[in-house]
Amino acid sequence: MAKTNQAPRFVRLANILTKTMLRTGLPLSGFGYPMYLLTVRGRKSGQPHTTPVVIVEQEGKRYLLSPFGVVDWVRNLRASGMALFTRTRQHEQVRARELPRDEAGLVLKGLLTSGRNPPILGYFGVSAHSSAEDFGRAAVEHPVFVLERN
């Protein structure tokens, strides 16, 4: 079972401002990737919870990665399998499927070797020269979801 984490305090504080700006329709980017508001139903409360995230595109597929581990939005997304993404006031309902360890590891490796190395990847504990086993371990601790149109 993957360990439970939370984003560092500075990220949680910055998310308040980021969420506000995204709600006004500003097209923000995080490390060169578009930022979205992720809204997913709480697994216990059933109430919608919203957090800013970055969607990574690779080989025509869109992925949602969790740099801070198994946080609340990950647990909620695992439970519901559906999410609403909002960017510039445009909404899109998608299915989110968590990738198995090896497939998720390949996505992480592809991201690290793409030449776009966003600093947030430092939280994953791997480098472009890490082994497949290291990438698989990172994917267990930092879930990767593929986003599919509904």
Secondary structure as GFF3:
##gff-version 3
##sequence-region A 1 150
A	DSSP	alpha_helix	9	23	.	.	.	ID=ss1
A	DSSP	beta_strand	29	30	.	.	.	ID=ss2
A	DSSP	beta_strand	33	41	.	.	.	ID=ss3
A	DSSP	beta_strand	48	58	.	.	.	ID=ss4
A	DSSP	beta_strand	61	65	.	.	.	ID=ss5
A	DSSP	alpha_helix	72	80	.	.	.	ID=ss6
A	DSSP	beta_strand	82	87	.	.	.	ID=ss7
A	DSSP	beta_strand	90	98	.	.	.	ID=ss8
A	DSSP	alpha_helix	101	112	.	.	.	ID=ss9
A	DSSP	three_ten_helix	119	124	.	.	.	ID=ss10
A	DSSP	alpha_helix	132	141	.	.	.	ID=ss11
A	DSSP	beta_strand	144	149	.	.	.	ID=ss12
###
